[in-house]
Amino acid sequence: MNIGIIGAGAMGSGIAQVAATANCNVNLYDTRPEALAISQEKLAKIMNRLVEKERITAEKAADIQANINYVESLETMAQSDLVIEAIVEKLEVKKEVFSTLETIVSDQCILATNTSSLPVTAIAAACKHPERVLGIHFFNPAPLMKLVEVIPAIQTDQAVFDQAKSTIDSWGKLTVEAKDTPGFIVNRVARPFYGEALRLLEEGVADVATIDWAMTKIGGFRMGPFTLMDYIGNDINYAVTETVFKAFYYDSRYRPAFTQKRLTEAGYLGRKSGRGYYDYRENAEKPMPNQDETLGQKIVDRIVAMLINEAADALHLNIASRDDLDLAMTKGVNYPKGLLQWADEIGLSTCVSRLDDLFEEYHESRYRCSPMLRRMAKWGRKFYPET
Ligand SMILES: NC(=O)c1ccc[n+]([C@@H]2O[C@H](COP(=O)([O-])OP(=O)(O)OC[C@H]3O[C@@H](n4cnc5c(N)ncnc54)[C@H](O)[C@@H]3O)[C@@H](O)[C@H]2O)c1
């Protein structure tokens, strides 16, 4: 297959590596020649490391590199079967690129965007043939993250969707289908992991080290919310939260926290700036968690109840299927269990009463229980009925 990739930044370079590893012929384009040079250098380093670790042979590494052409003209996209755009996250710029692309590629070529937060439908609308446009959302780093969300726009042809999905599957990825709504699956359902942890911190229920300890040691998550936010970067995480909040017409459930905004304003961006929720500077003292099991369990119960509620609501609103929702959270962000499976294990009535208790206490709509969760609990149903 001939694959065109636009934008040779973190994502475009990673996607190019994935496609090249699957023996596709890749044209990687960027408006900045230096971005192409950096991308090529980085790939060479990655390939050397993989050969050293004996993950791939030197011959395979050479093939992968030879499969990628670093191109400085969009015209080279003419022979593409599929073009994936991974440029700057600005709607107007993406629209312009898509409408130009359409004048270059064949009628059969599928056009995809890797956007994290823009409406795929609005990007498709810039094209004369919007039925060939869809979202193909890889996670960072694309070569390592197994999950890919595939998002049909309102205008997308079913055949285009099927073809794109099976192409990405053939690259060894795990694809899930998501509706074109803010945050798709992962960036929507994961919001309470950060948001509720921040609430607990702001209310003084526990400090960052204790919340992280509870979520990893008791909750079984690979990383605590504050450690993870410091990894992602507070500026990035804040921007995603704010975008999702605005895109949901200011639904209070997604409201960003002042703590996060202030840290961003202070330049405490996390690991990359040496300081975030934790201090990464040399000789900085590591805060110790309060390892009180009862407190820890309370923290986990509250955050997990909110995550389950978000997943149940996404199912309720047909954002994705039950299986895709659980797959997305276990494979996309390494949650210890699918949230709907977890709800069954906890018991749906228990989940409902945890949320109702929070709602009763705060009278804030962020704690409203999803109608689906309540209905299923009332009927004594499970998300995964035993057969
Ligand atoms: N970084 C992530 O974690 C992540 C994860 C999933 C999706 N995304 C999405 O992927 C896209 C790219 O993100 P990134 O992190 O790789 O960005 P990046 O800044 O690392 O790279 C973007 C590249 O696009 C190039 N570019 C800008 N305008 C262009 C144009 N008109 N034509 C061609 N090239 C152009 C830039 O020169 C740059 O090299 C965004 O839509 C982002 O939302 C990012």
The ligand as a Tripos MOL2 file, in Angstrom:
@<TRIPOS>MOLECULE
LIG
   44    48     1     0     0
SMALL
NO_CHARGES

@<TRIPOS>ATOM
      1 N1          1.1920   14.2820   20.8460 N.am      1 LIG1
      2 C1          0.2250   13.4640   21.2360 C.2       1 LIG1
      3 O1          0.2590   12.8890   22.3410 O.2       1 LIG1
      4 C2         -0.9300   13.1840   20.3160 C.ar      1 LIG1
      5 C3         -1.6520   11.9940   20.4730 C.ar      1 LIG1
      6 C4         -2.6970   11.7000   19.5790 C.ar      1 LIG1
      7 C5         -3.0050   12.6070   18.5740 C.ar      1 LIG1
      8 N2         -2.2980   13.7850   18.4560 N.ar      1 LIG1
      9 C6         -2.6660   14.6800   17.3530 C.3       1 LIG1
     10 O2         -1.7410   14.4870   16.2910 O.3       1 LIG1
     11 C7         -1.5120   15.7160   15.5930 C.3       1 LIG1
     12 C8         -0.0250   16.0400   15.5980 C.3       1 LIG1
     13 O3          0.4380   16.1020   16.9200 O.3       1 LIG1
     14 P1          2.0050   16.0280   17.2620 P.3       1 LIG1
     15 O4          2.1100   15.8810   18.7310 O.co2     1 LIG1
     16 O5          2.6840   15.0260   16.3800 O.co2     1 LIG1
     17 O6          2.4810   17.5070   16.8420 O.3       1 LIG1
     18 P2          3.9540   18.0240   16.5470 P.3       1 LIG1
     19 O7          3.9500   19.4650   16.8770 O.co2     1 LIG1
     20 O8          4.9720   17.1290   17.1670 O.co2     1 LIG1
     21 O9          4.0890   17.8610   14.9490 O.3       1 LIG1
     22 C9          3.3200   18.5510   14.0150 C.3       1 LIG1
     23 C10         4.1190   18.6680   12.7160 C.3       1 LIG1
     24 O10         3.2360   19.1560   11.6950 O.3       1 LIG1
     25 C11         3.9630   20.0720   10.8820 C.3       1 LIG1
     26 N3          3.0160   20.9380   10.2180 N.ar      1 LIG1
     27 C12         2.3180   21.9840   10.7370 C.ar      1 LIG1
     28 N4          1.4940   22.5060    9.8010 N.ar      1 LIG1
     29 C13         1.6780   21.7700    8.6690 C.ar      1 LIG1
     30 C14         1.1030   21.8070    7.3820 C.ar      1 LIG1
     31 N5          0.1940   22.7000    7.0520 N.pl3     1 LIG1
     32 N6          1.5070   20.8950    6.4840 N.ar      1 LIG1
     33 C15         2.4410   19.9650    6.8090 C.ar      1 LIG1
     34 N7          3.0250   19.8910    8.0140 N.ar      1 LIG1
     35 C16         2.6380   20.7820    8.9310 C.ar      1 LIG1
     36 C17         4.9060   20.7680   11.8350 C.3       1 LIG1
     37 O11         6.0080   21.3240   11.1280 O.3       1 LIG1
     38 C18         5.2870   19.6370   12.8020 C.3       1 LIG1
     39 O12         6.4790   18.9900   12.3770 O.3       1 LIG1
     40 C19        -2.3990   16.7500   16.2810 C.3       1 LIG1
     41 O13        -3.6170   16.8110   15.5910 O.3       1 LIG1
     42 C20        -2.5970   16.1670   17.6780 C.3       1 LIG1
     43 O14        -3.7990   16.5900   18.2710 O.3       1 LIG1
     44 C21        -1.2570   14.0760   19.2870 C.ar      1 LIG1
@<TRIPOS>BOND
     1     1     2 1
     2     2     3 2
     3     2     4 1
     4     4     5 ar
     5     4    44 ar
     6     5     6 ar
     7     6     7 ar
     8     7     8 ar
     9     8     9 1
    10     8    44 ar
    11     9    10 1
    12     9    42 1
    13    10    11 1
    14    11    12 1
    15    11    40 1
    16    12    13 1
    17    13    14 1
    18    14    15 2
    19    14    16 1
    20    14    17 1
    21    17    18 1
    22    18    19 2
    23    18    20 1
    24    18    21 1
    25    21    22 1
    26    22    23 1
    27    23    24 1
    28    23    38 1
    29    24    25 1
    30    25    26 1
    31    25    36 1
    32    26    27 ar
    33    26    35 ar
    34    27    28 ar
    35    28    29 ar
    36    29    30 ar
    37    29    35 ar
    38    30    31 1
    39    30    32 ar
    40    32    33 ar
    41    33    34 ar
    42    34    35 ar
    43    36    37 1
    44    36    38 1
    45    38    39 1
    46    40    41 1
    47    40    42 1
    48    42    43 1
@<TRIPOS>SUBSTRUCTURE
     1 LIG1         1 GROUP 0 **** ****
